[in-house]
Amino acid sequence: MSAGGHSPSAKRGGLRSLRLGEVPEHRKHEVAKLGERLRLRWHEEGVIKDRRYHMRSYPKCFPASVAIDCLVDRGEADTRQQAVCVMKNLQRFQLLHHVVDEHEFKDEFLFFRFREDDGTYKPDPSTQDVIAGQRLYSRLQDTELIQDRKYHGKTYPRCVVGNELVDFLIAGGMFPSRTAAVEHCRDLLEAGVLHHVCYDHHFNDEYFFYRFENDEKRSSPKETRKGSFSKTTSPAGSESGRPSSESGRPSSESGRPSSGSISSVKFLENGRRDSSSFNRFGETNRSATSFSSNSSGEAPMPPPMLPEEPELPTPEQPTTTASPPTSPPPFIFDVTVDQMLDPSAGFQQRTIKVISDNVGFGFVIRGGRPVHVHAVDPTGPAALSGLQVGDLLLQVNGQDVACLAHSQVARIIVQGSSVADLVVLVHPNLQ
């Protein structure tokens, strides 16, 4: 099961409001929950990963156009325009950003990153509870704690038992004591992440049934539900937390005794990732493309486009793995398709198989009709396979590409999983 733990139909319902226009501020918790669900899923699917371009690595990012592909392919948006609207809402609520904050989200090969992945996301406490609840729900998908449960002849679908959830949090080392774990679960309930199945009780370390909002199928607004709780709710053992034989839990004889009153000190989840430094990444340049691949063997992601002007290092730039290679000689840019295919012209044909590593193939292409190799990372897979600067692409993965535009060649390469089978021609002056 995916990190989100939802069926595609459930996901479509959650994203519907985000894809139709600008979401109002009071729905920030819903946006935060949906954003975290996408982030967790895309990490699991390999959409979010470290990527290389122009011999530099960009950690934990994704191309905007690939995110659009994912939303449309899974039916979470009917059109690419709707998918862009979803992602713009996430950006507007500060859940993600362009890696150097120079672009609004658009359907182009630009790198974006969830702020949670570089430590720049600073939500308010209630929003942080929503995000923490989404992570907890994701972790529970690998357990049997969430399941249909019966009591007094009635079935309560997809719910978790209060004291079993506390056991899980303690066993996972997420909290130092049951008191802290219960306080955290109370924060989640007050933030609307989960609720008692009959809306009768606050969270208690007992055999009560609770359900995450992710699994809630009720369509009535929360205002009509009884048993809403605020920060002033009385502690466990008081009237609001007392067991009830009519509230979706067995009698006290079969459950854990109450843990007593709960401290008002809030235990915040720690362990936020340190901020990751990254290099400059900016304006679209459709004349050059470098290639990243998925280390899990899935299809590599379409690359970003970078400006051609030289970049000056800054203190926050990552260390490059190698010095940039020399550009092709000027005569490569003047080669025509007719010249390249002329048997008497003296071009040497070579067959090269490039298998990507965990961050990419390690080469950059430029031009069009024909496309040539503009740069090769000396430490990357392409260099190890023998690909050289100035090589002219004749075939890619069995397809003739000599007469194709740059964008068409790039798409063929990125659709070829983690292997690029290349047939190249070497200019006579480079032999």
Number of C-alpha atoms within 10 A of each C-alpha: 10 15 23 23 19 16 10 12 11 14 21 18 11 17 20 15 15 24 24 14 13 13 20 11 10 8 9 16 20 19 25 21 23 22 24 24 22 19 22 17 19 19 15 14 15 20 23 25 23 19 26 23 23 21 23 21 19 24 21 20 24 29 24 23 22 21 22 24 16 16 23 17 13 13 15 23 25 15 16 18 15 21 26 22 23 28 25 23 22 23 20 15 19 17 24 26 24 22 25 14 12 12 15 14 23 17 18 16 22 26 26 26 24 25 19 20 20 20 13 17 16 12 16 8 12 15 19 20 26 28 24 19 26 26 17 14 22 21 13 17 16 13 10 8 15 20 14 11 16 14 15 10 6 9 11 19 17 18 22 25 23 23 23 16 21 23 15 16 21 16 11 10 9 14 20 13 13 17 18 22 23 26 22 24 24 26 25 24 25 21 21 20 24 25 27 25 21 17 17 21 24 24 28 32 26 24 23 27 27 27 24 22 16 20 16 14 9 8 6 8 7 12 8 8 11 11 16 18 21 13 10 7 15 15 20 22 15 12 11 17 21 15 23 14 11 12 16 24 26 18 14 15 8 10 17 15 13 17 15 14 14 17 13 11 10 13 16 16 12 8 7 11 11 11 13 15 14 19 21 19 22 19 14 15 13 15 17 26 27 27 24 28 33 23 18 13 14 15 19 27 27 25 28 28 22 22 15 12 6 6 10 8 11 10 9 11 16 17 14 12 13 12 11 14 15 11 12 17 13 9 10 22 15 10 16 14 17 13 13 21 14 10 10 8 12 16 20 15 14 15 14 15 18 22 20 23 19 17 22 27 28 29 27 21 24 23 19 23 19 24 29 28 24 25 28 28 26 19 12 21 21 25 18 16 13 14 24 23 24 27 24 31 26 26 17 21 16 12 13 13 22 24 17 16 16 22 16 12 25 22 14 17 24 21 17 16 19 23 20 21 17 21 21 24 21 21 19 10 10 14 8
